[in-house]
Amino acid sequence: MTTGPERPDPPQRAGERETLAGFLDFHRATFAWKVAGLSADQLRVRSAEPSSMTLLGLVRHLADVERSWWRVRVDGQDAPPVTYSSDNPDGDFDDVDDADPEEALAWLAREQDEARRVLAAHDLDEVFEHPRQGTTSVRWVLVHLVEEYARHNGHADLLRERIDGATGE
């Protein structure tokens, strides 16, 4: 994993939308690199007690994060969470023993594709009402998703190194 696959470099001279979307796609590709080539059992390896974090849990979490922010908040779709609920707020991380990794990875890819479609259809200055944080812009969501992936790529890096010793940038 040290050399890794080609990842899309964010543009160094572009407008705000292209730059932010480029960084998000770079981090999405980085995450895909971190989970590539592992068995179902490896994707379920827990980080360290008491954490229930696994690479598969991160896949499921990021799919629901993409779904929640882009489909529900920005686009107004009726798309309830898939892996967690008010009764089970950590279901994305906790309920991986029977989860299908191939299905989860395909779901994440579909949510990322839908997120790109939603982003392309909305102006960065558009706003919506978030139940906890109030008026929120599409720009904020885009920056937040860059931050979300960057943080979880750090987690994924540590998990991957624990699983098979592979490291990468």
DOFI-985241 format. One line per 4 residues: number of its first residue (from 1); their letters; for each residue x, y, z of N, C-alpha, C, O. Coordinates in steps of 0.05 Angstrom, whole numbers, plus 32768, in hexadecimal, padded with zeros to 4 digits. Example, Ala and Ser with C-alpha at 12.3 -4.5 7.8 and 13.67 -1.06 7.14 Angstrom:
! DOFI-985241
1	AS	8108,7F8E,809C,80F6,7FA6,809C,8108,7FBE,809C,811D,7FBE,80A9; 8101,7FD3,808E,8111,7FEB,808F,8102,8001,809D,810C,8017,80A1
This chain:
! DOFI-985241
1	MTTG	8011,7FE8,8000,8000,8000,8000,8011,8019,8000,8007,802F,7FFE; 802B,8016,8003,803C,802D,8004,803A,803F,7FEB,803A,8057,7FED; 8039,8032,7FD4,8039,8042,7FBB,801C,804A,7FB3,8018,8060,7FA9; 8009,8039,7FB6,7FED,803F,7FB2,7FE5,8045,7F96,7FF5,8049,7F84
5	PERP	7FCB,8045,7F92,7FBF,804B,7F78,7FC0,8068,7F71,7FC5,8079,7F82; 7FBA,806E,7F59,7FB7,808A,7F51,7F9F,8096,7F5F,7F89,808A,7F5F; 7FA2,80AD,7F6B,7F8C,80BB,7F77,7F8A,80D6,7F69,7F9F,80E1,7F60; 7F72,80E1,7F66,7F70,80FA,7F58,7F7B,8111,7F69,7F72,8116,7F7F
9	DPPQ	7F8F,811F,7F5E,7F9A,8136,7F6C,7F87,814D,7F6B,7F7C,8153,7F56; 7F82,8159,7F82,7F71,8171,7F81,7F7E,8187,7F70,7F97,8189,7F71; 7F6F,8196,7F62,7F7B,81AB,7F51,7F89,81C0,7F62,7F7F,81C7,7F77; 7FA0,81C9,7F59,7FAF,81DD,7F68,7FA7,81FA,7F5F,7FAD,820D,7F6D
13	RAGE	7F9A,81FC,7F48,7F91,8216,7F3F,7F76,8212,7F33,7F73,820D,7F1B; 7F62,8216,7F43,7F46,8213,7F3A,7F34,8223,7F4C,7F3D,822E,7F60; 7F1B,8223,7F45,7F07,8231,7F56,7F02,8222,7F6F,7F0B,820B,7F73; 7EF2,822E,7F80,7EEC,8222,7F9B,7EDF,8207,7F98,7EE7,81F4,7FA5
17	RETL	7ECA,8205,7F88,7EBB,81EC,7F85,7ECD,81D6,7F7C,7ECD,81C0,7F87; 7EDD,81DB,7F67,7EEE,81C7,7F5B,7F04,81BE,7F6F,7F0B,81A7,7F71; 7F0E,81D2,7F7E,7F23,81CC,7F92,7F18,81BA,7FA8,7F24,81A6,7FAF; 7F02,81C3,7FB4,7EF6,81B3,7FCA,7EED,8198,7FC1,7EF2,8184,7FCF
21	AGFL	7EDF,8197,7FAA,7ED7,817D,7FA0,7EEF,816B,7F99,7EEE,8153,7F9D; 7F04,8177,7F90,7F1D,8168,7F8A,7F29,815C,7FA3,7F32,8145,7FA3; 7F29,816C,7FB9,7F33,8161,7FD2,7F22,814B,7FDD,7F2B,8137,7FE7; 7F07,814E,7FDA,7EF5,8138,7FE3,7EFA,811F,7FD3,7EFB,8109,7FDE
25	DFHR	7EFC,8121,7FB9,7F01,8109,7FA9,7F1C,80FD,7FAF,7F1F,80E4,7FAE; 7F30,810D,7FB5,7F4A,8103,7FBD,7F48,80F2,7FD6,7F53,80DD,7FD8; 7F39,80FD,7FEA,7F36,80EE,8003,7F24,80D6,8000,7F29,80C1,800D; 7F10,80D7,7FEE,7F00,80BF,7FE9,7F12,80A9,7FDD,7F11,8092,7FE5
29	ATFA	7F23,80B1,7FCA,7F35,809D,7FBD,7F4A,8093,7FD1,7F51,807B,7FD0; 7F53,80A4,7FE3,7F65,809B,7FF8,7F58,8086,800A,7F65,8072,8010; 7F3F,808B,8011,7F31,8077,8022,7F2E,805D,8013,7F32,8047,801E; 7F27,805E,7FFA,7F23,8046,7FEA,7F3E,8036,7FE9,7F3E,801D,7FEA
33	WKVA	7F54,8044,7FE7,7F6E,8038,7FE8,7F73,8029,8002,7F7E,8013,8002; 7F6B,8036,8018,7F70,802A,8033,7F60,8010,8037,7F69,7FFF,8046; 7F4A,800C,802A,7F3A,7FF4,802E,7F3D,7FE0,8018,7F32,7FCA,8019; 7F4C,7FE6,8004,7F4F,7FD5,7FEC,7F5F,7FBC,7FF3,7F72,7FBD,8002
37	GLSA	7F57,7FA5,7FE7,7F66,7F8D,7FE9,7F65,7F7D,8003,7F75,7F6B,8007; 7F52,7F84,8014,7F50,7F77,802E,7F39,7F63,802D,7F25,7F67,801F; 7F3B,7F4E,803D,7F26,7F3A,803F,7F10,7F46,8051,7F14,7F5A,805F; 7EF9,7F38,8051,7EE3,7F40,8063,7EEB,7F40,8080,7EE5,7F52,808F
41	DQLR	7EFA,7F2B,8087,7F03,7F29,80A3,7F16,7F40,80AA,7F15,7F4C,80C0; 7F28,7F47,8098,7F3A,7F5D,809D,7F2B,7F78,80A0,7F32,7F89,80B0; 7F17,7F7C,808F,7F07,7F95,8091,7EF8,7F97,80AB,7EEF,7FAD,80B3; 7EF4,7F80,80B9,7EE6,7F80,80D3,7EF9,7F82,80EB,7EEF,7F82,8102
45	VRSA	7F13,7F83,80E7,7F25,7F84,80FD,7F21,7F9E,810D,7F21,7FB4,8102; 7F1C,7F9B,8127,7F18,7FB2,8139,7F32,7FC0,813E,7F47,7FB4,813E; 7F30,7FDA,8143,7F49,7FEA,8147,7F56,7FE3,8161,7F6A,7FD5,8161; 7F4B,7FEB,8177,7F56,7FE6,8192,7F40,7FEB,81A6,7F32,8000,81A4
49	EPSS	7F3D,7FDA,81B9,7F27,7FDE,81CD,7F2C,7FF9,81DB,7F43,8000,81E0; 7F17,8007,81E1,7EFB,7FFF,81E0,7EEE,8007,81C5,7ED6,8003,81C2; 7EFD,8011,81B2,7EF1,801A,8199,7EE7,8002,8189,7EF2,7FEC,8189; 7ED0,8007,817B,7EC5,7FF2,816A,7ECC,7FF8,814C,7EC1,7FEC,813A
53	MTLL	7EDE,800B,8148,7EE4,8014,812C,7EF1,7FFE,811C,7F04,7FF0,8125; 7EE7,7FFA,8104,7EF3,7FE8,80F0,7EF3,7FF7,80D5,7EE6,800B,80D2; 7F02,7FEC,80C2,7F01,7FF8,80A7,7EE5,7FF4,809B,7EDB,8006,808E; 7ED8,7FDD,80A0,7EBD,7FD9,8096,7EAA,7FED,80A3,7E98,7FF7,8096
57	GLVR	7EAD,7FF2,80BD,7E9D,8006,80CA,7EA0,8021,80BE,7E8D,8030,80BB; 7EB9,8028,80B7,7EBE,8042,80AB,7EB1,8044,808F,7EA6,8059,8088; 7EB2,802E,8080,7EA4,802D,8066,7E86,8033,806A,7E7B,8045,805C; 7E7A,8025,807C,7E5D,8029,8082,7E57,8045,808C,7E44,8051,8084
61	HLAD	7E68,804F,809E,7E65,8069,80A9,7E66,807F,8093,7E55,8090,8091; 7E7B,807D,8082,7E7E,8091,806D,7E68,8090,8059,7E60,80A5,804E; 7E5D,8078,8053,7E47,8076,8041,7E2E,8084,804C,7E21,8093,803E; 7E29,8080,8066,7E12,808E,8072,7E17,80AC,8076,7E04,80BC,8074
65	VERS	7E30,80B4,807A,7E36,80D1,807C,7E31,80DE,8061,7E24,80F3,805F; 7E3B,80D2,804B,7E36,80DC,8030,7E18,80DE,802C,7E0E,80F3,8023; 7E0A,80C9,8032,7DED,80C8,802E,7DDF,80DE,803E,7DCE,80EC,8033; 7DE5,80E1,8057,7DD8,80F4,8068,7DDC,8111,805F,7DCA,8120,805D
69	WWRV	7DF6,8118,805A,7DFB,8133,8053,7DF2,813A,8037,7DE4,814E,8033; 7DF9,812A,8024,7DF2,8132,8008,7DD5,812C,8001,7DC7,813E,7FF7; 7DCC,8114,8005,7DB0,810E,7FFD,7D9C,811C,800E,7D8A,8129,8004; 7D9E,8118,8029,7D8A,8121,803B,7D8C,813F,803F,7D78,814E,803A
73	RVDG	7DA3,8149,8048,7DA5,8165,804F,7DA5,8177,8036,7D95,818A,8034; 7DB8,8173,8024,7DBB,8185,800D,7DA4,8182,7FF9,7D99,8195,7FF0; 7D9E,8169,7FF2,7D8B,8164,7FDC,7D6E,8160,7FE6,7D5C,815F,7FD5; 7D6A,815D,8000,7D4F,815A,800A,7D42,813F,8004,7D29,813D,8005
77	QDAP	7D51,812B,7FFF,7D46,8110,7FF9,7D3E,8102,8013,7D48,8108,8028; 7D2B,80F0,8010,7D23,80DF,8026,7D35,80C6,8025,7D2F,80B3,8017; 7D4B,80C7,8034,7D5F,80B2,8033,7D68,80AD,804F,7D7D,80B7,8057; 7D59,809D,805F,7D61,8098,807B,7D7B,808A,807D,7D84,807C,806A
81	PVTY	7D88,808C,8094,7DA2,807E,8097,7D9E,805F,8094,7D89,8055,809A; 7DB3,8052,808C,7DB2,8036,8087,7DBE,8026,809E,7DB4,8010,80A5; 7DD4,8030,80AA,7DE3,801F,80BD,7DDF,8028,80DA,7DEA,801A,80EC; 7DD2,803E,80DF,7DCE,8046,80FB,7DB2,8052,80FE,7DA5,8058,80EB
85	SSDN	7DAA,8055,8117,7D90,8060,811D,7D92,806D,8139,7DA7,806B,8146; 7D7D,807A,8141,7D7D,8086,815C,7D80,8070,8171,7D8A,8075,8187; 7D76,8058,816B,7D79,8042,817E,7D94,8035,817D,7D9D,8028,8190; 7DA3,8039,8167,7DBD,802D,8163,7DCF,8041,8155,7DD6,803D,813E
89	PDGD	7DD7,8057,8163,7DE6,806C,8156,7E01,8065,814C,7E0D,8073,813B; 7E0D,804F,8156,7E27,8046,814C,7E25,802C,813C,7E39,801D,813A; 7E0E,8027,8130,7E0A,800F,8121,7E1D,800C,8109,7E25,7FF6,8102; 7E25,8023,80FD,7E38,8022,80E7,7E52,8016,80EF,7E5E,8007,80E0
93	FDDV	7E5B,801B,8108,7E74,8010,8112,7E70,7FF5,8120,7E81,7FE3,811E; 7E5B,7FF3,812F,7E57,7FDC,8141,7E4D,7FC3,8132,7E55,7FAC,813A; 7E3D,7FC6,811E,7E2F,7FAF,8112,7E3D,7FA6,80F8,7E30,7FA4,80E3; 7E56,7F9F,80FA,7E65,7F97,80E2,7E69,7F79,80E0,7E72,7F6F,80CB
97	DDAD	7E63,7F6A,80F5,7E69,7F4D,80F5,7E5A,7F3F,80DE,7E65,7F2C,80D2; 7E42,7F47,80D8,7E32,7F3A,80C3,7E2F,7F4C,80AA,7E22,7F44,8097; 7E3C,7F63,80AA,7E3A,7F75,8093,7E4A,7F6A,807C,7E5F,7F5E,8080; 7E40,7F6E,8064,7E4D,7F65,804C,7E60,7F7B,8042,7E57,7F90,8039
101	PEEA	7E7B,7F76,8043,7E8E,7F8B,803A,7E8A,7F94,801D,7E8C,7FAC,8017; 7E86,7F81,800B,7E82,7F88,7FEF,7E6A,7F9A,7FEB,7E6B,7FAD,7FDC; 7E54,7F93,7FF9,7E3C,7FA3,7FF8,7E41,7FC0,8003,7E38,7FD3,7FF8; 7E50,7FC1,801A,7E56,7FDB,8026,7E67,7FEC,8014,7E62,8004,8011
105	LAWL	7E7B,7FE0,8008,7E8D,7FEF,7FF6,7E7D,7FF9,7FDD,7E82,8010,7FD4; 7E6C,7FE8,7FD2,7E5B,7FF1,7FBC,7E48,8007,7FC4,7E44,801A,7FB4; 7E3D,8005,7FDB,7E2B,801A,7FE6,7E3A,8034,7FE8,7E30,8049,7FE0; 7E52,8034,7FF4,7E62,804C,7FF6,7E67,8058,7FDB,7E64,8071,7FD8
109	AREQ	7E6E,8049,7FC7,7E73,8053,7FAC,7E5A,8060,7FA1,7E5B,8075,7F94; 7E43,8053,7FA5,7E2A,805F,7F9B,7E23,8079,7FA9,7E1B,808C,7F9C; 7E28,807B,7FC3,7E23,8094,7FD1,7E36,80AA,7FC9,7E2E,80C1,7FC7; 7E4F,80A3,7FC3,7E62,80B7,7FB9,7E59,80C1,7F9E,7E5B,80D9,7F98
113	DEAR	7E50,80AF,7F8C,7E46,80B7,7F72,7E2E,80CA,7F75,7E2C,80DE,7F67; 7E1B,80C2,7F86,7E04,80D3,7F8B,7E0C,80EE,7F96,7E00,8103,7F8F; 7E1F,80EE,7FA8,7E29,8107,7FB4,7E34,811A,7F9E,7E30,8132,7F9F; 7E43,810F,7F8C,7E4E,811F,7F76,7E37,812B,7F65,7E39,8142,7F5D
117	RVLA	7E23,811B,7F60,7E0C,8125,7F51,7DFE,813C,7F61,7DF7,8150,7F55; 7DF9,8138,7F7A,7DEC,814C,7F8B,7DFD,8165,7F8C,7DF2,817B,7F88; 7E17,8163,7F90,7E28,817A,7F91,7E26,818A,7F77,7E25,81A3,7F78; 7E27,817C,7F61,7E26,818A,7F47,7E0C,8199,7F42,7E0B,81AC,7F33
121	AHDL	7DF7,8190,7F50,7DDD,819C,7F4C,7DD7,81B4,7F5F,7DC2,81C1,7F5D; 7DEA,81B9,7F71,7DE5,81CE,7F85,7DFC,81E2,7F86,7E13,81DB,7F82; 7DF5,81FB,7F8C,7E08,8210,7F8F,7E14,820F,7FAB,7E07,8208,7FBE; 7E2E,8216,7FAD,7E3B,8215,7FC7,7E2E,8228,7FDC,7E30,8223,7FF4
125	DEVF	7E21,823D,7FD2,7E15,8250,7FE5,7DF9,8248,7FED,7DED,8255,7FFE; 7DEE,8233,7FE1,7DD3,8229,7FEA,7DD4,8221,8007,7DE9,8217,8011; 7DBE,8225,8015,7DBC,821E,8031,7DA4,820C,8036,7D91,820B,8027; 7DA5,81FE,804D,7D8F,81EE,8056,7D90,81EF,8074,7DA3,81F8,8080
129	EHPR	7D7A,81E7,8081,7D78,81E7,809E,7D80,81CC,80A9,7D74,81B7,80A2; 7D94,81CB,80B9,7D9D,81B3,80C7,7D90,81B3,80E2,7D90,81C7,80F0; 7D85,819C,80EB,7D76,819C,8104,7D87,81A4,811D,7D7C,81AE,8130; 7DA1,819F,811C,7DB1,81A6,8134,7DC2,81BF,8130,7DC6,81CE,8143
133	QGTT	7DCC,81C4,8118,7DDE,81DA,8115,7DD2,81F2,8106,7DE0,8206,8102; 7DB9,81F0,80FE,7DAC,8207,80F1,7DB3,8209,80D4,7DB8,81F6,80C6; 7DB3,8222,80CB,7DB7,8227,80AE,7DD4,821F,80A6,7DE7,8228,80B2; 7DD6,820E,8092,7DEF,8203,8089,7DF1,8205,806B,7DDD,8201,805D
137	SVRW	7E09,820B,8061,7E0C,820D,8044,7E17,81F3,8037,7E23,81E3,8045; 7E13,81F1,801D,7E1F,81DB,800E,7E3D,81DC,8010,7E4A,81C7,8011; 7E48,81F4,8010,7E65,81F8,8013,7E6F,81EB,802D,7E83,81DD,802D; 7E60,81F0,8043,7E68,81E4,805D,7E68,81C6,805B,7E7A,81B9,8065
141	VLVH	7E54,81BA,804E,7E52,819D,804B,7E6A,8193,803C,7E76,817E,8044; 7E71,81A0,8027,7E88,8197,8017,7EA2,8198,8027,7EB1,8185,8026; 7EA6,81AD,8036,7EBE,81AF,8047,7EBD,819A,805D,7ED1,818D,8063; 7EA5,8196,8069,7EA2,8183,807E,7EA8,8166,8074,7EB5,8157,8082
145	LVEE	7EA0,815F,805C,7EA6,8145,8052,7EC3,8141,804C,7ECE,812B,8050; 7ED1,8156,8044,7EEE,8154,8041,7EFB,814E,805C,7F0C,813C,805E; 7EF2,815C,8070,7EFC,8158,808C,7EF5,813C,8096,7F05,812F,80A2; 7EDC,8133,8090,7ED3,8119,8099,7EE5,8102,808E,7EEE,80F1,809C
149	YARH	7EE9,8104,8074,7EFA,80EF,8067,7F17,80F1,8071,7F24,80DD,8075; 7F22,810A,8074,7F3D,810D,807C,7F41,8100,8098,7F55,80F2,809D; 7F2F,8106,80AA,7F31,80FA,80C5,7F2F,80DC,80C4,7F3F,80CE,80D0; 7F1C,80D1,80B5,7F19,80B4,80B4,7F2F,80A7,80A4,7F34,808F,80A8
153	NGHA	7F3B,80B5,8091,7F53,80A9,8084,7F69,80A5,8098,7F79,8092,8095; 7F6C,80B6,80AB,7F80,80B1,80C0,7F79,8098,80D0,7F8B,8088,80D6; 7F60,8095,80D7,7F57,807C,80E5,7F5D,8064,80D3,7F68,8050,80DC; 7F56,8066,80B9,7F5A,8050,80A7,7F77,8049,80A4,7F7E,8031,80A2
157	DLLR	7F88,805D,80A4,7FA5,8058,80A2,7FAF,8047,80B9,7FBE,8034,80B5; 7FA6,804E,80D2,7FAE,803F,80E9,7FA3,8022,80E9,7FB1,800F,80F0; 7F8A,8020,80E1,7F7D,8006,80E0,7F8B,7FF4,80CB,7F91,7FDD,80D1; 7F91,7FFF,80B4,7F9E,7FEF,809F,7FBA,7FE6,80A7,7FC2,7FD0,80A2
161	ERID	7FC8,7FF8,80B5,7FE3,7FF0,80BE,7FE1,7FDA,80D2,7FF2,7FC8,80D2; 7FCC,7FDB,80E3,7FC9,7FC6,80F7,7FC2,7FAB,80EA,7FCB,7F96,80F3; 7FB3,7FAC,80D5,7FA9,7F94,80C7,7FC0,7F86,80B8,7FC4,7F6E,80BC; 7FCF,7F95,80A8,7FE3,7F87,8097,7FFD,7F96,8095,800E,7F8F,8084
165	GATG	8000,7FAB,80A5,801A,7FB9,80A5,801C,7FCE,808E,8030,7FDC,808D; 8009,7FCF,807D,800A,7FE1,8066,8006,7FFE,806F,7FF5,8004,807F; 8017,800F,8064,8014,802C,806A,8014,803B,8050,801B,8030,803B; 800D,8053,8052,800C,8064,803A,8005,8080,8041,7FFD,8086,8057
169	E	8008,8092,802E,8003,80AE,8033,7FE6,80B5,802E,7FDF,80CD,8032
